[in-house]
Amino acid sequence: MDGTETRQRRAEELGLRYALSIGKLPRVSEDGPLSVPESQRVSPKLLGTELSRETALSIGLQVIVPFIFAGLGLSGAGILLNYFQHWPVFMEVKDLLTLVPPLVGLKGNLEMTLASRLSTAANTGQIDDPREQHRVISSNLALVQVQATVVGFLAAMAALLLGALSRGELDFEKVELLCASSVITAFLAAFALGMLMVCIVIGARKLGVNPDNIATPIAASLGDLITLSILAFFSSFFYKHKAEQQNTSDLECSDTGTVSVSALGPAPYHPRSCLPPPIFNSLGDSQSSYSRYLTPLVCIGLMALTPVWVLIAKKNPPIMKILKFGWFPIILAMMISSFGGLILNKTISKEQYKGMAIFTPIICGVGGNLVAIQTSRISTYLHMWSTPGVLPLWMKKFWPNPCSAFCTSEINSMSARVLLFLVIPGHLIFLYVIYLVEGHSVPNSKTFVVFYLLAGLIQVTILLYLAEVMARLTWHQALDPDNHCIPYLTGLGDLLGTGLLALCFLISWLLSEAELDGILELASGPP
């Protein structure tokens, strides 16, 4: 009996495709793998590097370079957001700012989840065969495109509803622009970052580097820049065409009795009938019609591609399981991020929160990057050491002691310490870059810096502990942590980061005001 169980354990640990596939995984008997004697257990090995032999130094060396690179990308995204917030479209359509965290957070909901799945597949040898590699990659990319299209549309709806609740009214004129901008941004960003993740994971696999340590930070380094740039470009493009359409309508139906068309001169028409003159018909009708239907056509066209992606995803049954049953985590994570976007929307234009736009992508991105690395590592660890539905003996507690999550010699605890130690030095480097580039746009007080670093440390500590807890809970339910933990944690990271950052600005402003009042009282006191 022991020999049979050992053979079963060996097949599962060395990469049985179905057991290591994505989505809801089959339950196994509690009496199965755990009854194997210690002496007969097979030592699981990563292909190219041994997970059990990783040290704090090796983890740190692999993580630090992509982490710093990612942070510089996040700093650039913050500078871009600070620049974009003054564009006419962002000033007129305030709900676009609410869209920023959930759309940027898609890299956590989709791309980081994709990177984690592919990293697990690479570490367990599932993509070594070229034919299998093509099937796994194409189905995963198709899944991400479906998810991005749907979640992009839902994010726009959530931004509209949150804006309506906060203002007490719904602006129907902005619905088309917001939906089109959100859907095309999510679609294009998901495609670009998905292809990037595939290249990174395959490249890391060939170089013998653990993709768990580098894939998610690199996704974040370019993810925010790409997403913000696409959102700003297309929303401005749609806004411009909508404005031209409104101007055209005003010209057509003006009460002056003439229509001035550039240098062509005025042409008389009857204002009651509101009919354009012949020359306006020839030049303006096609452009007006194009502008009127542009945003709906974009939404409909991208939605129409969904059946194509579904057909591609059908090649991989586990991916189809995610497509059927994996919507709840990413939609709930999007909703959580949207509340962070509402905080950003309400604070970004106020004087006491000056610099909020710059720091929001950084603090949210750093927390999301580090917790995604940890979750991906725990997921790979569970895939290698256990079977879905059965936790290893040393991870039986669903709510471990926080000290055991950070202070033991176990590999996941060691990696959590390494990631936690990166928070303060990383934020100091990114702060220095921000002050060099945009020093006039951010608070320069030591009080703010101290509270900002404390907020970043609190955020990452909470997220890393929750990663340990959620990975155990989902694995016990025979669910893959790659798909069900990272979306929640990155969404929560956005909300925690934005909320703590707003609190930092508020406390810093209140303390500076109190200090100023004290100085004024001393100056106005008796001699």
Steps between C-alpha positions, in 0.01 A plus 500: 500500500782738587661439162176583317455822697861595436457451126185714509680768697791491257274553199323790666818670625683474171229670302188298433330735262148484631599525863711804427254661261323821570153548638308291747707193554384148592480415867694209636458287804643630824650152543692510175827689470526584870524131593826459310788437743755778529776277373313425179412856405638625173697822521335739253739690276452798284624455148816710483515594871407327825235675702613337822856633457405863449652732757403850611793634301406318179138608531603860567742511207238365261225731627681829557589587139151451352353659815706819456428497128129463576516783753657732246220411261247575774671834566469579132133404513447736793664785312284422196181494709596835653535634146186337360275627780522849349384387154153630403351151484608417857374836626164468325442125550591460866402134504808424289708547815282242675587263215876530553549256795274222365645522149857521625407225745417269211869419489444341840165343416603368159865542401654412837261206527604396149867536593446292813322225305771492235774505765343201673467324164866575420627387841309172473608425142162545332630725221813308408332324209456749208151379411384512861666840540301642209174361637560632853610845386232558236217391731630715785531807277149445363366473855664829595347677199149384593549603862648838406214586265229412751674649804582818307131550428401421858765739635344781297157414638637494855670838451176649368295363791751612764514844338122519493474401867760756607354784289133404523457493121599290200653672199366301204700707251825352631388134500610417145837670536573335832400150382692521173812636671490233770439204268765589242754579773443168675507309170822651360684506833411137568623393156829691527575389856389143432750467215766655723429247777532209258841623383622558857393160632646308204821706515537448876437127453782476247737704719433286807346787699186447708223687310306541827762753612515720192186468285255697713732797575583541133129485414444783745796705377344551158139420586414833659680702233332312217153507657507870594636600160234303312222637725615860460549474123170334413286692748644825364442377145134414571452826690636700208265332252205542731579871532525531122165325466339743744653797321368366170151464645515854635599631159226306325223623729621853581251786488722734301367382165850428368757230545863597488712214369866592534610718210216391273282783621145510631215314337137590572250242623163490673541486879154349560577190303852485641618363164866545416596678178621290208866567564465390862327182386794408282771575753352443840244220491744210476725640772204579724358149455842347562545698821149422620541123472872469571484413871212247471675331207819462704314332786294275269801408286717393793212313660436320170850346519409318821372182325832473314696505826261246653560260210876527554464451876297181442821322400594490869223355724645642826499847342136452408430428867645840588297657223182351644562524873788744550320832464422570862859575616585744223164680510510537879863616478397756238227629733748530787741694277215726388453621857868590496432689178218689670741611774742618230221682316391687813847601618710561190387858436519624861796709611573299815536187285740654250713219359237230551503417128875439503518273803184294442643270227820455701355395835229287339742343255773417753253323729342315208837391360634360825183315598468355149856364524428342837167351390655357185779342705257348752287364215800336336606362838160342559491355149838339560447371853134407517183426307197731464267478795770372739731738684848384607522406868708807582236730341188354660403822682282728290589804712867461589670707764634819335840422649505162323414674173807724525745364757559128434758321286230361266548608136179704472571680827852577380376642170241712689783652708705574190205674331417696815860621531478640146213739583686786675812510275282467191267783596798722589647447154168575332448809721843627398414457132167681548664791682760532224239512224188648663627654824276806460187284480540291816531572875859551607460462877675229700170433676338392175794275409486324838125442483525392135764237580296381798190470282691296241634268770157448656343433161754235395502331843122457491506375140779246556323352802170484311680329211602218735148471641315516167735255328429242772125557491473477121727195479292326766195564279685344203531839332817629339650799690640631172146579383310565822744686727693747287193695376365548853837596642593750229153657519531525876850643450354777283238586761743485792766694312267778386331530840827503698655745254206741537536468877872585472424816305226599744714445813797681344277793404337518846838493674638770272192715564533451876869591482419810296231604749749462786753719320236766433392496865857550614548781250183679607559452876615769744863604479 
